[in-house]
C-alpha cells in the first residue's frame, strides 16, 4: 500500500495531522481535504507545499 503521513508546517515545526492518508483534495479558500485508509476525514487550512512519495510524507504549510 502507498499510504502517507500528513504534516502541518507551522512556525514551531512539523506537526503530524493524519496517518495512512490515501486521498488528498485541494479545495477553495486554502483548505485541503484528507482521508485515510479507514475512511476518517479531515479538512485543514493551508497550502500543499511538498509531497515526498518515497518517504510517504505530505507537507502542508499553515496559512
SULUR-V520221 format. One record per residue. N is the residue number from 0. SS is DSSP state (hx for helix, st for strand, lp for the rest). PHI is phi in degrees with one decimal (none if undefined). OMEGA is omega in radians with two decimals (none if undefined). Layout:
N	SS	PHI	OMEGA
N	SS	PHI	OMEGA
//
This chain:
0	lp	none	-3.07
1	lp	-124.0	3.10
2	lp	-77.4	3.13
3	st	-125.8	3.03
4	st	-108.0	-3.14
5	st	-98.2	3.13
6	st	-124.0	3.03
7	st	-100.8	3.12
8	st	-89.5	3.14
9	st	-120.3	3.06
10	lp	-58.9	3.14
11	lp	-87.3	-3.14
12	st	127.9	-3.12
13	st	-90.0	3.11
14	st	-122.8	3.13
15	st	-67.8	-3.12
16	st	-114.3	3.10
17	st	-164.7	3.06
18	st	-105.8	3.07
19	st	58.6	3.14
20	st	-70.0	3.11
21	st	-123.5	-3.08
22	st	-143.2	3.14
23	st	-132.8	3.13
24	st	-132.4	3.01
25	st	-68.3	-3.14
26	lp	-117.3	3.13
27	hx	-68.1	3.05
28	hx	60.2	3.05
29	hx	69.9	3.13
30	st	-107.1	3.13
31	st	-128.9	3.12
32	st	-91.8	3.11
33	st	-126.7	2.96
34	st	-139.5	-3.10
35	st	-107.0	-3.05
36	lp	-64.3	3.13
37	lp	-93.8	3.11
38	lp	93.5	3.06
39	lp	-67.1	-3.10
40	st	-123.1	3.12
41	st	-152.0	3.04
42	st	-119.8	3.14
43	st	-122.9	3.07
44	st	-95.7	-3.13
45	lp	166.8	3.07
46	st	-127.7	-3.14
47	st	-67.4	-3.07
48	st	-97.0	-3.05
49	st	-160.1	3.02
50	st	-125.0	3.14
51	st	-107.1	-3.06
52	lp	-64.1	-3.12
53	lp	-66.5	3.14
54	lp	-98.0	-3.10
55	lp	57.4	-3.14
56	st	-122.6	3.03
57	st	-116.7	-3.10
58	st	-106.2	3.13
59	st	-117.9	-3.11
60	st	-89.6	3.12
61	lp	-65.4	3.09
62	lp	-123.7	none
//
